[in-house]
Amino acid sequence: MTDESARPAGPGAVSRFRGWFWRPPRAHGEIDAERRVSFLELFSDLVYVVVISQAARQLAGHLSLRGYAEFVVIFGVIWIAWANGTLYYELHGREDGRTRTFVFIQMAILALLAVFTGDAAGDSGMAFAVVYVAFLAVMTWLWYAVRRQDRPEYMAITARYLAAMAVSVVVIAASALLPADARLIVWAAFVVGWLALMLYLGWQSRHRTTMGIVPTDSMVERFDLLVIIVLGEVVVGVVNGMSAADHDPVTFATGFVALLVGFGLWWIFFDFAGRRQPRPGGLAVNVWMEGHLPIAIAIVGAGAAMVGLIEHAHDPRTPAGTAWLLAGSVAMALLALGVTTRSLADYERHAALYRPLTLVMVVAALIALVVGWWQPAPWLLALAMAAILAVVWLFAVVRFLGIGTGVAPGEPRHGSAVGPPSPG
C-alpha cells in the first residue's frame, strides 16, 4: 500500500503554493464585512507600542512647550504610518504569504524607526527620516499594486492617493538634509497635508462609494486597539514614575490615584465612542479616523505627565509643566471625543444622549484647564482629573438610562451601526 502523504509534492502542489503565497491584493470595493482583526495585525501593533513608547519617554523628559510641539509632530508622523498600514490591510490585505511578508517587512522597518524616535527632533532626525522613507516606499509600492487592478470608478481617487504617497517619499527624503528646526517644520506640514488630503477625499466621495472605505467591525476594532496601546502608556508612566521616586506611601498613593485617570479615559472612550461604527459616507468615516489622532496624542501626553507627577509627589504644588500637560491632555481627550462621537452612526439615533454629552465634555475640558492652572498638589491634581472624567461618565450613564431609549453602556451589538444593547 502506498503512503500518499509520503509522495513528493508535484507540480500541482507547487503551483497551488505559489498561488497562495503571492496572490494579488484585494481590489478596491472588495470589502470583507465579516473579517476580524488577525493575529498578524495584533503582532504588528506591538511594534507601534515600542515606537510610541520612545516618543512618550522623550516627552516625559522634556516637559516644555517646545518639547510638546516636537512630540505632537513626531507622533503625527507615526500615526500617518500606522493609519496607512492599517487601511491597506483592512481594504486590501489577505491571509496569505504575500501580505504576511510585506507586514513583516514593515515591522522590521518600524523596529529600526523606534531606535531613532526618541531623538527624532534632534540629532537622530536624519536617520529617522531615512528609515521613514523606506517605510513610505514599501507602502507606495503596495498601493501601486492595488491601483494596477483598479476598476475605472476608483481610478481618479486612487491616483490622487498614490500621488500623495510619492510626494511624501520625496518630501521626507528632502527633510533628511535640512537642519533640525526646518526638518520639524516640514514634518508638521507633512502631517497637516495628509490630514487635509484625507478630509478632502472623504468630502469628495461623501455621496458615493468611490472612496472604497466602508466601515466594518474589523476597522473599528483596529482603531480601538490603537487606543488600548496608548492607554498602556498611562500605566507605563505611572510605573516609571514610582520606580524613579522614593518608595513611600505618598508616592504609591499618588501613583494609584494617577492610574484612575487612565481608567476614566478607558471608561468614557469604550462606553460612548469605541466599538461603534462611523456613519457610512466618506467624510464621516474620515472625520472618525482623524478624531482618533488627538485622542491618542492626549492619552500619551497624560501618560508622559505621570512620570513627573509621581516624582514630585511630595511637593505642595505640581510643577507647571506637569500640571499643564496632564490637565491639557485630559481636556484635549474630552474635546476630541466630543468631535469623534458626532461622526458615529449612533449619534443621530441617540441624539438625546450625545448632544448634551458633547456640551458636558466641553465644560469638563474647561474645568480641567482651570485645575491645571491652579497647580494643586500632585495627588490632588490626579484626583481632580479622575473626578472630572467620572462625572462625565456618570452624566452620560444617568442620561442614557433616564431618557427611555432602552440602551446602556457596555456591550455593543454588531451590525450596520454598533451600539449598546438593552440592559435586559
Buried (B, 14 or more C-beta within 10 A) or exposed (E): EEEEEEEEEEEEEEEEEEEEEEBEBBBBBEBBEEBEBBEBBEEBBEBBBBBBBBBBBBBBEBBEEEBBEBBBBBBBBBBBBBBBBBBBBBBBBBEBBBBBEBBEBBBEBBEBBBBBBBBBBBEBBBBBBBBBBBBBBBBBEBBEBBBEBBEEEBEEBBEEBBEBBBEBBEBBBEBBEBEBEEBBBBBBEBBEBBBEBBBBBBBBBBEEBBBBBBBBBBBBBBBBBBBBBBBBBBBBBBBBBBEEBEEEEBBBBBBEBBBBBBBBBBBBBBBBBBBBBBBBBBBBBBBBBBBBBBBBBBBBBBBBBBBBBBBBBBEEBBBEBBBBBBBBBBBBBBBBBBBBBBBBBBBEBBEBBBBBBBEBBBEBBEBBBEBBEBBBBBBBBBBBBBBBBBBBBEBBBEBBBEEEBEBBBEEBEEEEBBBBEEEE
